[in-house]
Amino acid sequence: MDKPEMTEGGSQRVEVGDRRAIYMGAGAFVMGIPARDITVEEWDAMPPETQTAIAQCGLYTIYPSFSKE
């Protein structure tokens, strides 16, 4: 997995690529949700309740899906 780059001021620059949710939890986790980056394909296969839990738990940065067309 790529390490985030630090930008001036200390914020992280993350290359999203094919990832939908970037894990920022530093070891924290929610039972039943992977403690790692989640790909677009994995995200699309998850039930809406799980997507909502990931979006609201504060352990991930969620990125919009982009068409690969």
Protein Blocks (a to p, Z undefined) as FASTA:
>chain_A
ZZddddehhiacddfklafbdcfkgopacehiacbdddfklmmmpcfklmmmmmmnopac
cdddddfZZ
